[in-house]
Structures are given as structure tokens and as C-alpha cells.
Amino acid sequence: MKAAQGNIYGYVYSKKTIFRYNTDLHKIDSFYSSNGIVTRLEIDTNTFYIFDDGENNVTAYGPGKGNAYYLKTIFDSSKKITQLKLRKFSTPTVDSTIYEFPRFEDGGLSADGFYISNHHHQYYISFYNSGIIQYDEKHKSTKLIHTIDRTPPSNIAVPTGNIYTRSSKSVIVNSTATADEEHLYVLSYVLSQDAVKSNYRGPVVDVYNIQSGLYESSFRFPGYQGKPVLQLSKSADTLVAAYENNILLFKLTNK
């Protein structure tokens, strides 16, 4: 799910279609349909990038940035290590390594995560530990940010025959996130002590300063029909939360 210029874009797997909801007109229509599966959607100022199942083919709508890059993880079978690559949209077969994840005998499962971006930075956020990799497009630099739970990387897999499967003891620390020009919003299921004391069991959004990488504050989402928050996006002063069956809009304030 992404939000831009008053519209919310979300992919429905059963329909193989990206739908667009206009928050001003309260209207929904289909934006993009394909026989293949869309696994990722990125939006810059005036261009949409739609990734296929393998993230090797990218469909672009709009003029683009010309030399725009995107992040992609690759498992190097010779080194047995996961690498974070930087690729050009125009030549997706050419890439460079900007980060290597800690090596575990788990086929790369410990490095699993997800991508988000704003107009200036791109992020790869780990599911199972506190590591967030920030790539600064303007300065072509990489920075490692740690979330406040400080969960270290670890082997989260068990061997099953010739493959690895995720251990039942592994915990998803960061489930989704979004960013604007100043802040990174990370949905964390690692509860703070005050949340535990108040018997709160819902998701908490931790807010980080993009420039310093430091934690600033947290806030909690209200429960809604007992369903979890699956995805986040932000447009202007509105935080968009996709629950299991509904999408809710929250106005953010500086209080």
C-alpha cells in the first residue's frame, strides 16, 4: 500500500489489480491490472514503479528520475550470505552491493525484511531484528539505524531436509513502516513496559528522526474489530493504516 497526492494505492491479490482510492472524492477505481503478481509498488514525485513477482521486471508510469535506483536483496550462494544491492531502474541487471547481512546457516531467512522509501531516502527494514538500513540518494551513503528494542540478528531458521524453514520461536519485531521527509514510522510488536503494565496488546508505532536516526516518540493505534494493522503509509499529515478488512485514516498532530 502507498499513498500519494490524496490517493491511496493498494494491491488486491485475488483481483491481480492495484486499486486507487481518492480521499477527497471518496471514490475507488482500478489503477493497474496484470496477469502476473505485483509484489512491490514504489512512488516518487511523479512516477510509479510496479515490480513483478521476482522483482526483476519493473513497469514504470511517468517520466521518472532518469537515474533512479531501488534496493533489492540477493542471496549469494557462494558466500552463503545475503547482500543488499542498489539497482538502476533503467538497467536492473547492473547493481552494486551496499550492505552485507550477518551470516547464519539459515539460507538468508534471518535477513528477511521489507522496503519503503520517501523522496530522499530508501530503507530496508528487517522483520526479525532491530536493524534498519537507510540509503541516502542525494549523498549516495548508507547508514544503519537501530530500533529501540535492540533485538540482535540471530539464526531464526531450522533445517528441514534440503531447505530451511522459519523457527516457531522467531518473533517478528518490525511488521511494517512508512516515512516522510522528517520521520520514519515503524510498527513494532515489541511492547514497552508501560504498555505491558496497562494490558495493552495492540501495535505501537515508534517514530525516528530521519537525519539523526534517533528515536523520538511512540504512539498506539486504537483497536479496530480485533484485527491487526498490516500496512502503513503516509500522505501529508495523514497516516494510513490498513487493517485486515478496512483502511483507517489518522490525522497526526505535533502534540
N, C-alpha and C positions, 0 to 999 in steps of 0.2 A: 504494500500500500504506500502511495505517495500523495502529497498534497502540494499544489502549486496554483497561484493566481486564482484563488477562490474555488478551485476544483479538487475533488478527492478521486484518486485513481486506484482501483483495486482489481486484482485478477481473480476470476472465479474458475477454478479448475474444471468443474463439471461442465461449464459452458465454453471453456477454452477461449475466454473473452476478457479483455480489460474493459471494465465499466467506468464511466465518469459521472460523478455526482456534483452538480453545481450548488454550492452552499447558499448562494444568493437567490437563485430561481427555484431551488428545491426540485430540480429535475435530474433525471438519470438517463443516460444513453450509453450505447456501446461505442468504445473508442478504438478498439483493435481486436480483430479475431484472426485465429490461425489454427490450422490442423495440428500444429506442434504444441508443446508445452512451454509456457513462459515461466522462467524461474526467477527473473530479476528485472526490475524496472528502475532506471536512473533518469533523473531530470536535471538539466542545467537551466540556464536562464531562458532559453528559447528552443531547446531540443530535447526530445525523448529518445532514450536508448532502451531497446527491448531485447533481452537476452533469451536465447533458446535453452533447451534442457542441458546441453553441455557447456554453455556459456562461451562457445567458440564462434557462433554466428550472432551478430548484433544488427538489429534493424533500427535505423535512425529516422526520426521525423524532425525536420527543421534544419537550419543551416549549420548547427554545431559550432564547436570552438576551433575547429581546424586541426589542432594538435592535442585534443582532449585525451586523457588517459583514464583507465579504470583499473581496479585491483582485482586480482584473481589468485587463488591458492592452487598450488601444484604439488603433488607428492612425488619427490624424486626417489624413484625405486632403487637407484644405485647407492645413494647416500642413506636411504630409508629415513628421510626427513621431509617435513612439509615446508614449502617456501611460499612467501607472499611475493607475487610478481606484479610489476607495473606494465600495462599494455596500452598501446595506442588503439583507439577505436578504428583509425584508418587502416592500420596494419596489425590486426590482432595476433598474428603469428610471431611478431617480434616483441620480446619482453626483456625485462631486467629484474633481478632479484633485489628486493629492498629489505627483506627480513627473513630470517630462518627461525623456525619454532624449535623449542627444546625437543630432543629426540627421545621417544619412548617406543617400546616394542608393542605398538598398537595400531600399526597401519595408518597412522596420521589422525586417528579419531580424536585424540586429545587437543588437536589444533582446530577442530570444527568451530565454525562461527558464522557470522553474517556481515554483510556490507551495508554501510549507509554513507551519505555524503551531504554536504551543503555546497554552496557555490565556490568555496575556497579550500575545503579540506575533504579528504576521504578517510573512512575508518573501516578497520576490520576488527570486530568485537568478538571475543571468544565466548562460547557458551559456558565452558566449564571452569574458567579461572578468571582472575581479575585483570588480565592483560588486554589493553586496547591499543591498537596501532593506528596512529594518525599520520597521514601523508599530506604535507602542505604543498599544493600545486604551484603556488607562486614562488616559493623558495626552494622547491624540489628537495625537501627534507623530510625525514621520518622521525617520529617521536613515540615513545612508549608511555602510555598513561596507565596507572593502576587505579582500579575502583577501590572504594573504602573497605570492602570486605577482605581484601588482600589474599584471596584464595590462590595458592600457588599452582602452577601447571603440574599435572600428575598423569600417570597412566590410568585411563578410565575404561580400558578395554580388557576383554578376556578372549583368549584364543578359542575358536570353535572350528575344528578341522583345519582347513587351509585359509580361513578368514578370521577377522576379528569382529566381535560384537561388543556393544557398549555394556559395561557392567551395570547391574541393577543398583549398585551403591553410588553410582555417579550422580551428581547434583547439577542441574542447570542453574548457573549463577546469574547470568545475563540472558534474558529471553528476547528482548527487542530494544530498539533505541531510535532516537531521531536527533537532529542537530539543526541549529540555526547559525547565524553569523557570530554569536557570542557564547552560546552554551550547548553542551551535549547532555541529552536527557536519556538516562539508562534505566530500563525497567528491571529491577532486581527482585529476586525471590529470596534473597538472604535477609532475614528480618533483623532489624535493630533491636536493642534491648528494650527500648520504650515500647516498641510495637508488640513484643512478646508479653510484656507486663500488662498491656491494655487488651490482650487477647485478640489483637488484630491479625488477620490471616490473609489479607489481600496483597496485591503488588504495591511496591514502593518505587517511586521514580527518584533516582539520585541525580542531582544536577552538578555538572562540572564546567569550569571555565575553560573555554577552548584555547586561549592563549597560554595560560599557566599550566593547564592540565589538573588543577587542584579542585577538590570537592568544595562546593559552596552550600548546598542545602538539599533537603529532601521533602517530598510531599506524597500523600497517599491518594490513590484513586478510590472513589466510592464503589461499594459493591453494586453489581447490577445483575439481577436474576441468577445470582450464584455462578456466573460464568467468568472465565479468566480473560484478561486482556492479552490478545495475540500479537497485535502490531501497533506501532506508534508512528505518527507523522506530525509535522508542524507546519503551519502556514500563517504568517504574520503573528498575531497574538493568540492564535488558537492551536491547542493541542488536540490532535485527532486520535482517538483510541478505538481500535477495532476489537470488540468483544467477539465471542463465538458466533453470535447471531445478529449482532447490532453494532452500529458505529455511533459513538458519542463524541460530541464536540465540547471542549472545555476552554473557557477564556482564562488566560493567565494574567496575573497582576504582579506588581512588584512588592506586594505586602509580604 
